[in-house]
């Protein structure tokens, strides 16, 4: 039932999609604007959104008469584009860091941590990997997200701009490979 290989694949895929390290500049901006980041709230809301979409996403698709393979194929294209965005340093998807609401929920938990890419990836992963392994991968990412949110100021000082750029590009290449794999499995 539990597979270390699947858990690792799911965890790394979600880690690359969520790109919490690449989001550090936005996290810092939110912290400066709000005065603090409510790490617990942001992590909890992100977790609820991910698990809810993992379980209800197929029902939502059925409502629109879309099969999981088609959604997974569309998801692989989105993941590919996100990877290209990370590698090339261009913005293909509009991010709205000035959305109204509390900064720890909007835009941090949604759509920064759990956006369209994460939701699409969750259903794509569910099509390929067993549910318990996907859930473990979600929890592993939520722990990492929480730790990053709690220590964002320290990470900012240690990484620097060059370190952040390198990390973003490395995970972009990984995402491209994952997207191609998902495309081949669902085509």
N, C-alpha and C positions, 0 to 999 in steps of 0.2 A: 504494500500500500504506500508507505513512505519510501521515497527514493531520493538519496542524497544528490544524485545527478540531476533529477528533475527540480528539486528544491533550489539547487544552485543555479540552474538555467532560469527558473522563474524569478529568483531573487535578483540576478544580474540584469535580466530583461527589464524588470520594473525599476531597478536602480537607475538604469540608463534612461528610461522613459521619464521617470519623475525628475531626474537630473537636479536633485536637491543641492548639490555642490555648485552647479552652474547657475542656480537661482540665488546664490548668496548675495549678489549685488541688490536684487530686489528685496530680499529678506532684510538687508541692512537699511534700505530705504524705508521699508515699513517700520522697522524698529525706530528709526529716527523720527518718522512722522507720528507714530503712535506712542512713543516713549518706551515701549517694551513689546516683546513678542510673547504671547501666551502659548508656549510650546505645547502644553498639555491639551488645550482646547483645539489648537490647529491639528495636532496628531489624532485626537479622538474623532473629530469631524471628518478628517481625511479617511480614517479607518472605516467609519460607518458608511461613507460614500462608496468606498471600494468594495466592501463586502456586500452592500445592498445591490450595487450594479452587477457584481459577480453572480448573485442569485436571481435578480430580477431582470437582468439584461436580456436574457433569452425570451422572457415573456414580452418585454417591450418590443423585441425584434419580431416576435410572432404577431403582435398587434399590427405591425406594418408589413407582414408577409415576407420577411427577409430571413433566409436560412443562415445558420451559423457559419458555414463555409464562405458564403458571400461576404458576410460581415468580417470574417477573419481575413479574407483576401483584401477587402477595403482597408482593414486595420494594418495589414502588412504594407500597403501603399503609404498610409499615414506615418507609420514607423520609419519607412524609407525616407520620406520627406523630412521628418524630424531629424534623422541622422544627417541628411544633407545640410539641413539648417545648422546643426552643431559643427559640422566639418567646415563648411564654407563661411560661417559667421554671418549669415544673412537671416532675415526674419521673414519666413513664409507664412507663419501663423501669427496673428495679431494678439499680443499680450496686453492686458489692460491693468497696469499696476495702480491706477487711480480709481478703480471701481469703488463705489460707495459701500459702506458697512464696516464692520470691525476688521482691522487688518489681519487679525489672526485667522479669520474665517474667509473673508473675501478681501483680497485675492489670494491669500496664502494657502488655506486648505483647498479652496476651489476658486479658480481653476489652476493655480500654480502647481500644487501637489497632485491633485486629482482633476485633471482636465480631460479633454477629448482623447488625447493620446493614451492616457492611463486607462480610461474606460474601454477604449478599443482594444488595447493590449490585454486587458483582463479577459475579455471574451475570446480573444485569439488564443491566449494561453490556456483557457479552459477547454478549448477545442482540441488542444494537443496534449496537455498534461492532466494528471488526476487532480481532483478537487482538493484533497488534503494537502498535496504538495503546493498548490497555488495559494492556499490559505497560509501555510507556513511562510511562503515567499512574501506574502503581504505583510505578515507580522514582522518578519525580519526587516523589511523596508521601513515599516512604521517606527521600529526601534531606532533605526539609523536616522530617519527623518527627525525624530524627537531629539536625538543627540546632536544633530547638526543645528537644529533650531536653538537648542540650549547653549550651544557654544559657537554661534555664528560670528561673534566679535573676535574670538580667539582664532577661528579658522581664517577669517579675513586677514588678520595680521600675519599668519604663518604661510598661507598660500601665495599671496600676492597676485597681481594681475596675470603674470606669465604662467604661474602654476594653474590658475583657473582655466586659462585658454587651452593649455595642454590637456587637462582633464576633460574638458568639453570635447575636444577633437578625438581623443582616444575613445570615449564613449560613443561618439558619432559613428566611428568605424564599426564598433561592436553592434550598434543598432542597424547599420546597413546589412551586416551579415545576418542578423536575426530576422530582418525583414525579408531577405531573400529566402531564408529557410522557411519562414511561415508562408510565403508566396508559393514555393514549390510544393509544400505539404497540402495546400488548399486549392491548388489550381486544377 
